């Protein structure tokens, strides 16, 4: 699976609430930084999602920017409680997502 497909699969798993699917695409030493939380392992990130991850959400892609080392994804995250514009920068290690920088405005948009 190439890096672009890996990111799109990650978003699909996230939107469906599939924790096991997420585990399969994330590196064990995942580093995730966002406006609300920071995680230094796949385990700690996935534990934070258990029981709190909305399912039946989806994304409306705005743009994807790619380089050899990273992919940036910009999308409208659609959920029952409201929509948010989100940007994520992904980096990779050994065919898995190793780093995620998450940026979003917590104010819902129409």
matplotlib code that plots the C-alpha trace (Angstrom):
import matplotlib.pyplot as plt

x = [0.0, 1.5, 1.5, -1.6, -3.6, -2.5, -3.7, -7.1, -7.4, -6.7, -9.5, -11.9, -11.1, -11.4, -14.8, -16.2, -14.9, -12.7, -10.0, -8.5, -8.3, -6.5, -4.1, -3.1, -2.0, -0.3, 3.3, 3.7, 5.8, 3.3, 3.7, 0.6, 0.3, -2.9, -4.7, -6.2, -3.9, -0.4, 0.4, 3.7, 2.5, -0.1, -1.4, -2.0, -3.7, -6.0, -6.9, -8.0, -10.3, -11.9, -15.5, -15.3, -14.9, -18.0, -18.9, -20.9, -18.9, -17.3, -15.0, -15.4, -11.9, -10.7, -7.1, -4.2, -0.6, 2.2, 6.0, 8.3, 8.3, 4.9, 1.3, -0.9, -4.7, -7.3, -10.9, -14.3, -15.0, -18.8, -20.3, -23.7, -22.6, -21.3, -18.7, -15.1, -12.4, -9.3, -5.7, -3.4, 0.2, 1.3, 4.8, 5.7, 8.0, 8.2, 4.9, 2.8, 1.8, 4.5, 3.6, 0.5, 0.2, -3.5, -4.8, -8.4, -10.8, -13.1, -15.9, -18.4, -19.1, -22.2]
y = [0.0, 3.4, 6.3, 8.0, 4.8, 4.4, 7.8, 7.3, 3.9, 5.6, 8.2, 5.4, 3.4, 6.6, 7.5, 4.0, 3.8, 0.8, 0.7, -2.6, -1.2, 1.9, -0.3, -2.0, 1.3, 3.0, 2.4, 1.2, 4.3, 6.7, 10.4, 12.5, 16.1, 18.1, 21.1, 19.0, 16.0, 14.7, 11.0, 9.2, 5.7, 3.9, 2.2, 5.5, 7.1, 4.1, 3.8, 7.4, 6.6, 3.5, 4.3, 7.8, 7.5, 8.4, 6.0, 6.9, 10.0, 10.9, 13.3, 15.6, 15.9, 19.5, 18.7, 16.3, 17.5, 14.9, 14.7, 11.7, 12.1, 13.3, 13.8, 16.7, 16.2, 18.9, 17.9, 18.7, 16.2, 15.5, 14.2, 14.4, 17.1, 19.4, 19.7, 20.8, 21.7, 19.6, 19.5, 16.6, 16.1, 12.4, 11.0, 7.3, 4.6, 1.0, 1.2, 2.6, 6.0, 7.1, 10.8, 12.9, 16.6, 17.5, 21.0, 22.1, 24.8, 23.4, 25.7, 23.8, 24.9, 24.4]
z = [0.0, -0.9, 1.5, -0.1, 0.2, 3.8, 4.7, 2.9, 4.7, 8.0, 7.4, 6.4, 9.6, 11.7, 10.3, 10.7, 14.3, 13.5, 16.2, 15.0, 11.5, 12.8, 14.7, 11.4, 9.7, 12.7, 13.7, 17.3, 18.1, 16.7, 17.6, 17.4, 18.2, 18.1, 19.6, 22.4, 23.0, 22.4, 22.2, 22.0, 21.1, 19.0, 22.2, 24.1, 21.1, 20.4, 24.1, 24.1, 21.2, 22.7, 23.7, 22.5, 18.7, 16.7, 14.0, 10.9, 10.2, 6.9, 5.2, 2.3, 0.8, 0.1, -1.0, -0.6, -0.9, -1.2, -1.0, -0.7, 3.1, 4.0, 3.0, 4.0, 3.9, 4.2, 4.6, 6.1, 8.9, 9.0, 12.1, 13.8, 16.3, 13.5, 10.8, 11.3, 8.8, 9.6, 8.3, 9.1, 8.2, 8.0, 8.0, 7.6, 8.8, 7.5, 5.6, 8.5, 9.7, 12.2, 12.8, 12.7, 13.1, 13.6, 13.2, 13.4, 14.5, 17.2, 16.0, 13.9, 10.4, 8.3]

ax = plt.figure().add_subplot(projection="3d")
ax.plot(x, y, z, "-o")
ax.set_aspect("equal")
plt.show()
